[in-house]
Amino acid sequence: MERLSTSFLPPFALDNKTKTPMYRQLYDWFRHAITSNQLRPGQRIPSTRNLAAELKISRIPVLGAYEQLLAEGYLETFTGAGTCVAKSIPEEASRLQSWKPRANPQLINKRAGKLVANQPAAPRRISKRAAAMLRVPPQSWLRSLGAFRSSLPALDRFPIGVWSKLVAKHSRNSPIDTMAYGDSMGYAPFREAIAEYLGAVRAVRCEPSQILVTTGSQQGLQICAQVLLNAGDRVWMEEPGYPGARLALTSPGAELVPVPVDHEGLEVAEAMRRTRARPRSRQVRLAYITPSHQYPMGMTMSATRRILLLNWAVRTGAWIIEDDYDSEIRFGARPIASLQGLDGDGRVIYIGTFSKVMFPALRLGYVVVPKYLVRAFFNARDAADIFSPTLYQAVMTDFIREGHFARHIRRMRMLYAERRAALVEALRDNFGDAVEVVGSEAGMHLVALLPHGLNDVAVSKKGAAKGISAMPLSMCYMKTQPRPGLILGYGGTTPAQIREATRTLATCLS
C-alpha cells in the first residue's frame, strides 16, 4: 500500500484536570481519529519524540499510547518510514463510528415529571435566492472536459513555453511586486496594456484608470449587480441568454424581464413594449446584452438597434452591461466594434475576459467603468477579495506587449475555423435535416437546434454518460417552452474527436 506523507494532525488538547491518564487520552483520541477517517489508512503520524515535544509532555505516555494502538492493529511500523495508520481499518467501519454517544430518543422533563418525546428541530431559514439556487438541477454535462465542452479553448495549442518563461522571469526578478498586496483596481501596467488593446482592437474609449481587473467576467457581472442594482429593480435579459448572468444579476434581488432576440439581436422595441405593458412595475434599471456575439445563438446586434438601445439608456437613466466574452474569435471579418465606443454619456459598462481565449484557469477579466463610478467599483472589488493575483497580471502584461497575445489569437482563429467546419460537416453527415445549425460565424461554439418536442436536457444527460459535454439550449431560457437544442463547443475538441462524438451524439437522439 502506498504510504502517505506526514501531515498536520487534527486539533487535540490534553486535559490535565481529568483522572484519565495521559496515555489513555492519547490512545482514545488516535483511535477516534482513525475510525472517523480524520487519519487515513497509510497516513504517517509523528514520531513519539516529535509528538511529545509538540504537546510539551514526557515521551513515556506517548510510547504507551503508541504501543497499545500497535497491539490492537490501529497502527503499523515500516522500516525507514516510521509509524503509519494501519491499512486494515475499513472505511465502512470508520464511517459508522461516532465521537459522541447518540442522544436518547426521549428526554425526561424532570421539573414536570413527565416523559416527553424529542421535538423535530425548527426548519433552517434561508434566503429566497438560496432557495432558488437549491432548485437548480445538477448539470451532469459540466462534470467533465469531454467533447463539445462550451468555452473550452484548445489548451494543447497554447504557447506554454513562452508563458512558462514569462512566469519564471517575473517569479525570479520581481518577487516583492508580485507577492505583496496589490491595487484593488489591478496591476497598473496590466491596466495600461488592456486600455491600449481595447482601444486598438475593440474601439473602446477608456483610460487605464477606468479598468478594473477581475477574476473573470463572472465576477465582473457580480460587481456590476452589487453596485448598480437594488432589490426589485427590473433588468432586460436576452432570451435565450447567458445563465451565469441571470445568477449574478438576481443576487441583489432584481427582477429579470426576458426579451427575445432575432437575427439582429435584442428586440429593443419589444422590450420597450413589455415595459409599457406594466406601468406600475419598477423602472427598468439595466439591460444585459452580448451584442458582438450573442450568447448562445451567435448573431451580431445591428447598428440600428445599438443606437436605439443607447438612446433608451440616456433617456431613462438606465445602464447597459456589454458582455464581450469572445469577440476576438471571428471568422472571415474583423471583430465588430464595441457598443461602448458609441456611448457618449457613460451609460455602458464593458466586460471582457482573457480566460476564454487564453485558458480558463487564468481567471483574469476586466470591467471598463464610467469615470464617475470608479470609486464605487473600487470599493466593491475591495470588499469581494481585495485584488487579483499580481503574478499572472504581470505575466499577461508582457504576453500582450511582446506580441504573443496577437499571434496566439491569429493562430486560434484559423484553428477554430477548421474545427467549426469539421463540426458543421459532421452534423450534416450524422443528422441531415434533423438539426439546424446557427451561430457558426464566430466564437468557440455553435447551436444545433433539435426538432420540436425533444427533451434536450435528457439528450445532454445521455451524452454526459458517454463522455460528451453538450449543454442543453433550454438552460438559457427563462420561459416555460424553450426551443430544444444543444450548445456544442468546438474550441477544445479536435476534428477526430468531433467526428466520433457527433456519431455518439446521434445515438443519444434516437
Secondary structure, DSSP 8 states (H G I E B T S, - for coil): ---B-----------TTSSS-HHHHHHHHHHHHHHTTSS-TTBB---HHHHHHHHTS-HHHHHHHHHHHHHTTSEEEETTTEEEE-TTS-HHHHHH--SS----SEEEETTTTEEEE----------HHHHHHHTS---GGGSS--BT-TT---GGGS-HHHHHHHHHHHHHH-HHHHHS---TT--HHHHHHHHHHHHHHS-----GGGEEEESSHHHHHHHHHHHH--TT-EEEEEES--HHHHHHHTTTT-EEEEEEEETTEE-HHHHHHHHHT-TTS--EEEEEE--SS-TTT-----HHHHHHHHHHHHHHT-EEEEE-TTTT-BSSS-----SGGG-SSS-EEEEEESTTTS-GGG--EEEE--GGGHHHHHHHHHHHHS---HHHHHHHHHHHHTTHHHHHHHHHHHHHHHHHHHHHHHHHHHHGGGSEEE--SBSSEEEEE--TT--HHHHHHHHHHTTB--EEGGGG--SSS---EEEEE-TT--HHHHHHHHHHHHHHH-
